[in-house]
Amino acid sequence: MTADGAVTRPFHLGQFTSTLTLQGQDLSDLYLLTGVTLPNTPPYRLAGALKRDDSTWTFNDFTGRVGSSDLSGDVKAETGGRLRLEAQLASQRLDIDDLMAIFGARTQTNAAGTNTTTVSSGAPGKLLPDATLNVDRLRTMDGSLTYRAASVKANEMDIRAVRLGAELEAGVLNLNPVAFTFNRGSLTGTARINAARDMPYSAMDFRLTGYPLESIVPAKNGTAPITGQATGRMLLEGPGNSIHRFAAASKGSVSLVVPNGEMRSAFAELLGINASAGLLKLLRGDQSKADIRCAVADFNVSNGVARAQTRAASDRRSRRHRSSSAEIRSPSSRTGRTERRRLVERLTRRSPPRGSWLSWRFELTRREA
């Protein structure tokens, strides 16, 4: 840390101005020096104008890098009573791996500061980060934050822009919005972490809109096995002092709807129309497509385990062959059909196509997330 400035009143250190340069391995380490709670980050270097006016501190017009991402903005801290921090931050180009460090992932930035990679989730053998949330630090201050990344370095998820907002009050952290814009589609939502209790309790509500299925299921030999746009919603809540522990103890629901699209005929057969025919088509390399008129999946989550409650699909072929194939099962009751229609309308704000539905079995277990 280096500083160069002037004391406007020599015998009153409550007022001064200076230029300040901060450099280190992790912004969270500054807590021991400043008492300000900051997130885990890759190595950083920031420089700006530091000013003190009695109990008000500002670090304005700062620029620099965190990991391989540029970062600029303004920060104000009020120390007259309970510490309060306000920050407005922005990046012109974000490396999404730098953001993963905030959630507890272990990252590595090259010596030139041009590339950051996620080494691991931070917990051996686990997909989700298991870094423990330091609740004591969150309880020591209040604050607000806004962050916007105008563009994002090329990444596997095809994220193009990021927007975040946060409010911390009396140990309760509200994240609103949490927004990711993809090349096609978006993921937006809110999250609430109550760190005022011994074991933090969190709740989240996220919506996925227009995300291309071909980004989830990669193309093979230049042909995507499934195409279409997915719309969904995830409502989860539960205890846990890390992302992994929260996921393993969460409850709620996950819903997904594909209003229309195309699927490789072999996969469509395997999902319920005619499994033997689907296998033969795969072995023969059949690349023909089947239209998806509407597909629905609705999961109930309990203790970190997601189980399918509703899973159905409708396509033109199923209507034509409804009576000729024993593998096609219509809803067992009018109630089942009504529930599916309501789910589609809730997620897409449009009515689903009428006709027969194909149902398949599916269970997703994520206790060891």
Steps between C-alpha positions, in 0.01 A plus 500: 500500500635844406358851559602850395296805599447808712359575846289813457512578873840386637381445857167347406541161333123475467532670161743412224524402134740260331550261212491140616622182334389165635660171395470150643396139455142521631278801576350318799837535677437876534248424776781473754624847402176689439220306672313496168356166389602427140456184288767248408670598174797417279810727524417868461653841436285814535587871504281803568434813705466448875336775704400529865252752634461417868293180509455478121760322289487484119709307248385652172582465132712195569608271218698179482468127467368211706633179354484552124193729515511878501317672787412863563261695718434698816486389863377691806528392863318661793669430833311738729292222651443152365730455201320543166658449159356607163661395172426552131722273292535420130708291260539550129604136455449235766671162519224280643760293689586808706138510613513133603757586769234702681293184541790304647659339194879477487632697203838573347601811306805497273796727569402742223153542650331417171329172584335339802403136523291316757723232649233333714182565696716524810374166634650171373244280327223760509349689208377802700729727708520410869669817631346595836319834525653716773178611671681696772641741244163552333350601834751779561382738227223606262528606140388499139666408172428521129712331236473483122722319250447642152654194334635162601801310370406197290384219728334159482163633619503776236430772759520844337415744783455499880305724735500467881347691789538442875365645825640397839303599811532357853660178377247439220639510147254557214628445147279677248544473213724210409485517122695320230439575133598222260558514127139379489282514808554617856507388862366748755403469862533597862657340806479566873758381754404541865834495682353644820432146625758244609454296182431723198166439327470587133225528241527552124267556207654476152340506155654371179366648177568397140817298565597286197498125560786456256722683753417228756524198268802555272492429130655182366637481148373854446139412584326591826293204629243737652407863433255742653478758777461408866304703754511411867479605861688387812363570849723367777552569870687339785781521756870489424816706542633415152352453154558125520339462843205714398442289187524177700232613749274708278130460426278652234429445132665509159290532183600493135297549182606476136213662302628371164807360332649198325648176627690230321241232425710227663495685833129569471436128454718415802309745720181308463364462150680177414822414682602214270452716192704776663790263567498379141507859373798582721690196375423590139602865549153631414514884506130569433318743731170498689318821588447584867170682545540531878706326771454542876703388801409593858713389797433506871814556710534368854822465701706570191332230291295597193229257389287541190133576568397582144691402189326499166544589135277548201597474136326463166608142463345398832162628383516299180605176668319535827278194453759282329777503760468348847794710617299822474312571820238772525445672836316271740261776596377841396673640808843393370441675168377816675808514725731482201314775318517724808874441533562595137285812529673605824849476354442615143189719531350312205264208456659163415396303190207264538540133422654190649800508734792262527612426857837368612668415828779720627657557840786735584687446823733776617556421869875505430485812285 
